[in-house]
Amino acid sequence: MAARSNIIVLFAILCLSSSLSFAYDPNPLQDLCVADLNTTVLVNGFVCKDPKEVTAADFFFSGLDKVRIPTNAVGSTVTPVNVMQIPGLNTMGISLVRIDYAPYGQNPPHTHPRGTEILTVLEGSLFVGFVTSNPDNRLISKLLHKGDVFVFPIGLIHFQVNVGKTNAVAIAGLSSQNPGVITIADAVFGSDPKISPEILARAFQVDGKVIEDIQSNGTTTLLLVLSLLGTASLTALASDPAPLFDFCVADVNNPVVFNGFACKDPKHVKDDDFYFTGLAKAGDPSNPLGLAATPVGVTQVPGLNTLGLSLVRFDLAPAGLNPPHTHPRASEVLTVLEGSIYAGFVTSFPEFRLVSKVLEKGDVFVFPVGLVHFLINVGKNGSNAVAWAALNSQNPGLIPVGNTVFGSKPPISSDVLAKSFQVDTKIIDLIKSKLS
């Protein structure tokens, strides 16, 4: 009964506090738009059921108080309550999930590409954390006890571990009707078809046999029941603040901290605030990855503040690699200027499907927001490849999977990662030694 009360209170708070103007989900344009789960029409989200056929059952779910004992390798069971379980959540921008943890069970490193998560512990003690994006890759972590609350920002890799000798239970709200879930091990090492071991070996700086060992073990053992159902609604709506003026040039020296940057006094705005030179200049990819990236975001062009857009140039040496990574706040559209590039992204749970293509000069490819993706120069003439990409955020963020998971500061426990990837801790320590 206490657990049911906590669930109701948490859901009520989330409903009241949810800011639809910052949600990725489509904004509601009427009182309700109950999802018609049986229609064959494909839209962003779901088509609305005829209002005359809507009933109370469309807004109801029973059973979130039930204990679901984990019986899988990672020791956790996830019970989602999203638009698939409650059709009335369509366009509401919110969902819930219950997580049951066995003693020392974990919810392995994963991301939600379309939702921020706020979690509270109902029973037991959890060690939780998330890792910030590149270049800091900082681990933000906390030991939570019953009644404690923790927030995982949208798109960032995060995890939970039961550090107690008894079962633990947590409830979380997410800022999307369908937040998606990307388990890092499955997305990178268990895609279908598989990402080439040669690509991953170079990305993680280990022998190809290590990658093949992880690929052979990780796909079946990480069926984490993270049933938040992944890929039904990928949107082009940016999460950046909407502009309320003609421009709001970033005052990068202002000490005031908030979402984005404070505006420079319009009287002090110059032409150069909207200008960048040098994107035509080749970068130097003489590093182990064979990659040079030249970003043009709000830091380089202060006038981009609030405009929800940025650019980047990639120079790839022969066989050069932009290793698996995500952008937590932006979709990316890329075009090849010179050479041949093999590009791909991996969809979220449960498919983990590799969508890939060899791109030639003038070809264009899209990487949806939050999904793990990569580039590699596959040209056979020994020449560098060049590509430009636009991203729908002034500051899209960068989460390189290898550095984030294996090179965080302080490091994620090798025991946690060994259980997540279903390999010996010696393999984890080897990868950490390369990427820390």
C-alpha positions as CSV (number, residue, x, y, z in Angstrom):
1,M,0.0,0.0,0.0
2,A,2.9,2.4,0.9
3,A,4.5,1.6,-2.5
4,R,1.2,2.4,-4.3
5,S,0.9,5.7,-2.5
6,N,4.5,6.6,-3.4
7,I,3.8,5.8,-7.0
8,I,0.7,8.0,-7.1
9,V,2.4,10.9,-5.4
10,L,5.4,10.7,-7.7
11,F,3.3,10.5,-10.8
12,A,1.2,13.5,-9.7
13,I,4.3,15.6,-9.0
14,L,5.7,14.7,-12.4
15,C,2.5,15.6,-14.2
16,L,2.4,19.0,-12.5
17,S,6.0,19.8,-13.1
18,S,6.4,18.5,-16.7
19,S,7.2,21.4,-19.1
20,L,5.9,20.5,-22.4
21,S,7.7,23.4,-24.1
22,F,11.0,21.6,-23.4
23,A,9.8,18.1,-24.3
24,Y,10.8,16.2,-27.4
25,D,7.3,14.7,-27.6
26,P,4.6,16.4,-29.8
27,N,2.8,19.1,-27.9
28,P,-0.9,18.4,-27.1
29,L,-3.3,20.4,-29.2
30,Q,-6.4,19.2,-27.5
31,D,-7.4,17.9,-24.1
32,L,-6.5,14.3,-25.0
33,C,-5.2,12.3,-27.9
34,V,-5.5,8.6,-26.9
35,A,-3.1,6.5,-29.0
36,D,-4.8,4.3,-31.6
37,L,-2.3,1.4,-31.3
38,N,-4.0,-0.5,-34.1
39,T,-3.9,2.0,-36.9
40,T,-1.5,1.5,-39.8
41,V,-1.0,5.2,-40.3
42,L,2.6,6.2,-39.2
43,V,3.1,9.6,-37.5
44,N,5.4,11.0,-34.9
45,G,3.8,9.3,-31.9
46,F,0.4,7.8,-32.5
47,V,-2.8,8.7,-34.3
48,C,-5.6,9.7,-32.0
49,K,-8.4,7.3,-31.2
50,D,-11.9,8.7,-32.0
51,P,-12.8,10.7,-28.8
52,K,-16.2,9.0,-28.7
53,E,-14.5,5.6,-28.2
54,V,-12.2,6.8,-25.3
55,T,-12.8,5.1,-21.9
56,A,-11.2,5.4,-18.5
57,A,-9.3,2.2,-19.2
58,D,-7.2,4.2,-21.8
59,F,-5.7,6.1,-18.8
60,F,-5.3,3.2,-16.4
61,F,-2.6,0.7,-15.6
62,S,-2.7,-1.9,-12.8
63,G,0.2,-3.8,-11.3
64,L,3.1,-1.4,-10.7
65,D,3.1,-2.4,-7.0
66,K,3.8,-6.1,-7.9
67,V,7.3,-7.5,-7.2
68,R,9.0,-8.9,-10.2
69,I,11.9,-11.0,-9.1
70,P,14.9,-10.6,-11.4
71,T,16.0,-13.9,-12.9
72,N,18.4,-12.7,-15.6
73,A,22.2,-12.3,-15.6
74,V,22.3,-8.6,-14.7
75,G,19.8,-9.0,-11.8
76,S,17.2,-6.4,-12.6
77,T,13.6,-6.4,-14.0
78,V,12.1,-3.3,-15.5
79,T,8.3,-2.8,-15.7
80,P,7.5,0.1,-18.1
81,V,4.3,2.2,-18.0
82,N,4.5,4.2,-21.2
83,V,2.2,4.9,-24.1
84,M,2.2,1.2,-25.0
85,Q,0.6,0.4,-21.7
86,I,-1.4,3.5,-21.2
87,P,-2.6,4.9,-24.6
88,G,-3.8,8.1,-22.9
89,L,-0.2,9.1,-22.4
90,N,0.1,10.0,-26.1
91,T,1.2,13.6,-26.5
92,M,1.5,14.0,-22.7
93,G,5.3,13.8,-22.6
94,I,5.7,11.6,-19.6
95,S,6.0,7.9,-18.5
96,L,6.9,5.8,-15.6
97,V,9.0,2.7,-14.9
98,R,9.5,0.3,-11.9
99,I,12.8,-1.4,-11.5
100,D,13.3,-4.4,-9.2
101,Y,16.9,-5.3,-8.3
102,A,18.2,-8.6,-7.0
103,P,21.0,-8.4,-4.3
104,Y,23.9,-6.8,-6.1
105,G,21.8,-6.6,-9.3
106,Q,22.3,-3.7,-11.7
107,N,20.6,-1.7,-14.4
108,P,23.7,-1.6,-16.8
109,P,25.0,1.5,-18.5
110,H,22.4,2.8,-20.9
111,T,20.8,6.0,-22.2
112,H,17.3,7.3,-23.0
113,P,17.6,9.3,-26.2
114,R,14.3,11.1,-25.7
115,G,13.8,11.5,-22.0
116,T,15.3,12.9,-18.8
117,E,14.8,10.5,-15.8
118,I,14.0,11.3,-12.2
119,L,14.3,8.2,-9.9
120,T,13.3,7.6,-6.3
121,V,14.2,4.5,-4.1
122,L,11.3,2.7,-2.5
123,E,13.2,-0.1,-0.9
124,G,16.9,-0.8,-0.4
125,S,20.1,1.1,-1.3
126,L,21.3,1.9,-4.8
127,F,24.6,3.2,-6.1
128,V,23.7,5.4,-9.1
129,G,25.5,7.6,-11.5
130,F,25.8,9.2,-14.9
131,V,28.7,10.3,-17.1
132,T,28.9,13.8,-18.6
133,S,29.7,14.2,-22.3
134,N,33.1,14.9,-23.9
135,P,35.6,16.2,-23.0
136,D,35.1,15.9,-19.3
137,N,33.5,12.4,-19.1
138,R,32.9,13.1,-15.4
139,L,31.2,10.5,-13.3
140,I,28.4,12.0,-11.2
141,S,27.4,9.4,-8.6
142,K,25.6,9.0,-5.3
143,L,24.6,6.3,-2.9
144,L,20.8,6.4,-2.5
145,H,18.6,5.1,0.3
146,K,14.8,4.8,0.6
147,G,13.2,8.1,-0.2
148,D,16.2,9.6,-2.0
149,V,15.8,11.1,-5.4
150,F,18.3,11.4,-8.3
151,V,18.1,12.9,-11.8
152,F,19.7,11.5,-15.0
153,P,19.8,14.1,-17.8
154,I,18.5,13.2,-21.2
155,G,20.9,11.3,-23.4
156,L,23.6,10.7,-20.9
157,I,24.9,7.2,-20.1
158,H,23.8,6.1,-16.6
159,F,23.4,3.1,-14.4
160,Q,22.1,1.8,-11.0
161,V,23.5,-1.0,-8.8
162,N,21.9,-2.6,-5.7
163,V,24.6,-2.5,-3.1
164,G,22.5,-4.2,-0.5
165,K,22.1,-7.9,0.5
166,T,18.3,-7.8,-0.1
167,N,16.2,-6.8,-3.1
168,A,15.8,-3.2,-3.9
169,V,13.0,-1.3,-5.7
170,A,12.9,2.1,-7.5
171,I,10.3,4.1,-9.4
172,A,11.3,6.6,-12.1
173,G,9.5,9.1,-14.2
174,L,10.7,10.0,-17.7
175,S,10.0,13.1,-19.7
176,S,8.6,11.3,-22.8
177,Q,5.7,9.0,-23.6
178,N,8.3,6.8,-25.2
179,P,11.8,7.7,-24.0
180,G,13.6,4.8,-25.7
181,V,16.5,2.9,-24.2
182,I,19.9,2.1,-25.6
183,T,21.9,-0.4,-23.6
184,I,25.5,0.4,-24.5
185,A,26.8,-3.2,-24.6
186,D,24.0,-4.4,-26.8
187,A,24.0,-1.3,-29.1
188,V,27.8,-1.4,-29.7
189,F,28.6,-5.1,-29.5
190,G,25.3,-6.8,-30.3
191,S,23.9,-4.9,-33.3
192,D,22.3,-6.8,-36.2
193,P,24.3,-6.9,-38.4
194,K,27.3,-6.6,-36.2
195,I,29.6,-3.5,-36.4
196,S,32.9,-4.8,-37.8
197,P,35.3,-6.1,-35.1
198,E,38.0,-4.1,-36.8
199,I,36.1,-0.9,-36.3
200,L,35.5,-1.6,-32.6
201,A,39.0,-2.9,-31.9
202,R,40.4,0.3,-33.1
203,A,37.8,2.4,-31.3
204,F,38.5,0.6,-28.0
205,Q,42.2,0.2,-28.8
206,V,42.3,-3.6,-28.1
207,D,42.9,-6.7,-30.2
208,G,40.1,-7.8,-32.4
209,K,39.9,-11.1,-30.5
210,V,38.8,-9.2,-27.4
211,I,36.0,-7.5,-29.4
212,E,34.9,-10.9,-30.9
213,D,34.8,-12.4,-27.3
214,I,32.5,-9.6,-26.1
215,Q,30.3,-9.8,-29.3
216,S,29.9,-13.5,-28.8
217,N,28.8,-13.2,-25.1
218,G,27.1,-9.8,-24.8
219,T,24.0,-10.1,-27.0
220,T,22.2,-12.9,-25.3
221,T,23.1,-12.1,-21.7
222,L,22.0,-8.5,-21.7
223,L,18.3,-9.0,-22.4
224,L,17.7,-6.5,-19.6
225,V,14.0,-6.3,-20.0
226,L,14.5,-2.6,-20.4
227,S,11.1,-2.6,-22.1
228,L,10.8,1.1,-22.6
229,L,10.3,0.3,-26.3
230,G,12.7,2.3,-28.4
231,T,12.2,3.8,-31.7
232,A,8.6,4.8,-32.5
233,S,9.0,8.6,-32.2
234,L,12.2,10.3,-33.3
235,T,11.6,14.0,-33.8
236,A,13.3,16.9,-35.3
237,L,12.2,19.2,-32.5
238,A,15.3,20.8,-30.9
239,S,15.7,20.9,-27.2
240,D,17.5,24.2,-27.3
241,P,15.7,27.3,-25.8
242,A,13.4,28.9,-28.4
243,P,14.6,32.4,-29.5
244,L,12.4,35.2,-28.2
245,F,14.4,38.0,-30.0
246,D,16.0,38.4,-33.5
247,F,19.2,37.2,-31.8
248,C,20.7,36.6,-28.4
249,V,24.4,36.6,-29.0
250,A,26.1,34.5,-26.2
251,D,27.9,36.5,-23.6
252,V,30.4,33.7,-22.9
253,N,32.1,35.7,-20.1
254,N,29.0,36.3,-18.1
255,P,29.2,34.4,-14.8
256,V,25.4,33.8,-14.7
257,V,24.8,30.1,-15.3
258,F,21.5,28.8,-16.8
259,N,20.4,26.8,-19.9
260,G,22.4,28.2,-22.7
261,F,24.1,31.6,-22.4
262,A,23.1,35.1,-21.2
263,C,22.6,37.5,-24.1
264,K,25.3,40.1,-24.9
265,D,24.0,43.7,-24.8
266,P,22.7,44.3,-28.4
267,K,24.6,47.5,-28.6
268,H,27.8,45.5,-28.3
269,V,27.0,42.9,-30.9
270,K,29.3,42.8,-33.9
271,D,29.4,41.2,-37.3
272,D,32.1,38.8,-36.1
273,D,29.7,37.4,-33.5
274,F,28.0,35.6,-36.4
275,Y,31.1,34.7,-38.3
276,F,33.6,31.9,-38.4
277,T,36.5,31.3,-40.8
278,G,38.6,28.2,-41.4
279,L,36.1,25.4,-42.0
280,A,37.6,25.0,-45.5
281,K,41.0,24.3,-43.9
282,A,41.9,20.6,-43.6
283,G,42.3,19.3,-40.1
284,D,45.2,17.1,-39.1
285,P,44.1,13.5,-38.5
286,S,47.5,12.3,-37.5
287,N,46.4,10.5,-34.3
288,P,45.6,6.9,-33.4
289,L,42.0,7.2,-34.7
290,G,42.9,9.1,-37.9
291,L,40.3,11.7,-37.2
292,A,40.2,15.5,-37.0
293,A,36.9,17.2,-36.1
294,T,36.5,21.0,-36.4
295,P,33.3,22.1,-34.6
296,V,31.4,25.4,-35.2
297,G,29.0,25.7,-32.3
298,V,28.0,28.5,-30.0
299,T,31.5,28.6,-28.5
300,Q,33.0,29.4,-31.9
301,V,30.1,31.5,-33.1
302,P,28.3,33.3,-30.2
303,G,25.5,34.3,-32.5
304,L,24.3,30.7,-32.6
305,N,22.9,31.1,-29.1
306,T,19.2,30.1,-29.0
307,L,19.3,29.3,-32.7
308,G,19.5,25.5,-32.3
309,L,22.1,24.8,-34.9
310,S,25.8,24.0,-35.4
311,L,28.2,22.6,-37.9
312,V,31.3,20.3,-37.8
313,R,33.9,19.3,-40.3
314,F,35.5,15.8,-40.3
315,D,38.8,14.9,-41.8
316,L,39.5,11.2,-41.9
317,A,42.9,9.7,-42.7
318,P,42.9,6.5,-44.8
319,A,41.0,4.0,-42.6
320,G,40.4,6.9,-40.2
321,L,37.6,6.3,-37.7
322,N,35.1,8.5,-35.9
323,P,34.3,5.9,-33.2
324,P,30.9,5.0,-31.8
325,H,29.4,8.0,-30.0
326,T,26.2,9.8,-29.5
327,H,24.9,13.4,-29.4
328,P,22.5,13.7,-26.5
329,R,20.9,16.9,-27.7
330,A,20.8,16.7,-31.5
331,S,20.2,14.9,-34.7
332,E,22.9,15.1,-37.3
333,V,22.7,15.3,-41.1
334,L,26.1,14.7,-42.9
335,T,27.3,15.0,-46.4
336,V,30.6,13.7,-48.0
337,L,32.8,16.3,-49.7
338,E,35.7,14.0,-50.6
339,G,36.3,10.3,-50.5
340,S,34.2,7.3,-49.4
341,I,32.8,6.9,-45.9
342,Y,31.1,3.9,-44.3
343,A,28.5,5.4,-41.9
344,G,26.0,3.7,-39.6
345,F,23.8,4.0,-36.5
346,V,22.3,1.5,-34.2
347,T,18.6,1.6,-33.2
348,S,17.5,1.2,-29.6
349,F,15.9,-1.7,-27.7
350,P,14.7,-4.2,-28.6
351,E,15.9,-4.4,-32.2
352,F,19.5,-2.9,-31.9
353,R,19.4,-2.8,-35.7
354,L,22.5,-1.5,-37.5
355,V,21.5,0.9,-40.2
356,S,24.5,1.6,-42.4
357,K,25.6,2.8,-45.8
358,V,28.7,3.5,-47.9
359,L,28.6,7.2,-48.8
360,E,30.4,8.7,-51.8
361,K,31.0,12.4,-52.6
362,G,27.7,14.3,-52.5
363,D,25.8,11.6,-50.5
364,V,23.8,12.6,-47.4
365,F,23.1,10.5,-44.3
366,V,21.1,11.2,-41.2
367,F,21.9,10.2,-37.6
368,P,18.8,10.4,-35.3
369,V,19.2,12.2,-31.9
370,G,20.8,10.1,-29.2
371,L,21.6,7.0,-31.2
372,V,25.1,5.5,-31.3
373,H,26.7,6.1,-34.6
374,F,30.1,6.1,-36.3
375,L,32.1,6.9,-39.5
376,I,35.1,5.2,-41.2
377,N,37.0,6.2,-44.3
378,V,36.8,3.2,-46.6
379,G,38.4,4.8,-49.7
380,K,40.8,2.5,-51.6
381,N,43.0,5.2,-53.1
382,G,44.9,6.0,-49.9
383,S,43.4,9.5,-49.7
384,N,41.8,11.4,-46.8
385,A,38.0,11.7,-46.7
386,V,36.2,14.9,-45.8
387,A,32.6,15.4,-44.6
388,W,30.5,18.2,-43.1
389,A,27.6,17.8,-40.8
390,A,24.9,20.0,-39.4
391,L,23.3,19.3,-36.0
392,N,20.1,20.8,-34.6
393,S,21.6,22.2,-31.4
394,Q,23.9,25.1,-30.7
395,N,25.7,22.6,-28.3
396,P,24.8,19.1,-29.3
397,G,27.2,17.4,-26.8
398,L,29.4,14.4,-27.5
399,I,29.5,11.1,-25.7
400,P,32.2,8.8,-27.1
401,V,31.1,5.3,-25.9
402,G,34.5,4.0,-25.1
403,N,35.9,7.0,-23.2
404,T,32.6,7.5,-21.4
405,V,32.1,4.0,-20.1
406,F,35.7,2.9,-19.7
407,G,37.4,6.3,-19.0
408,S,35.2,8.1,-16.6
409,K,36.6,10.0,-13.7
410,P,36.4,8.4,-11.1
411,P,36.1,5.1,-13.0
412,I,33.0,3.0,-13.0
413,S,33.7,-0.2,-11.0
414,S,35.3,-2.9,-13.1
415,D,33.0,-5.4,-11.4
416,V,30.0,-3.4,-12.6
417,L,31.3,-3.3,-16.2
418,A,32.4,-7.0,-16.2
419,K,28.9,-8.0,-15.3
420,S,27.4,-5.6,-17.8
421,F,29.5,-6.9,-20.7
422,Q,29.6,-10.5,-19.4
423,V,33.4,-10.8,-19.5
424,D,36.3,-11.2,-17.0
425,T,37.3,-8.1,-15.1
426,K,40.8,-8.4,-16.7
427,I,39.3,-7.5,-20.1
428,I,37.6,-4.5,-18.6
429,D,40.8,-3.4,-16.9
430,L,42.7,-3.8,-20.2
431,I,40.2,-1.6,-22.1
432,K,40.3,1.0,-19.2
433,S,44.1,1.1,-19.4
434,K,43.8,2.1,-23.1
435,L,41.0,4.7,-22.7
436,S,41.5,6.2,-19.3
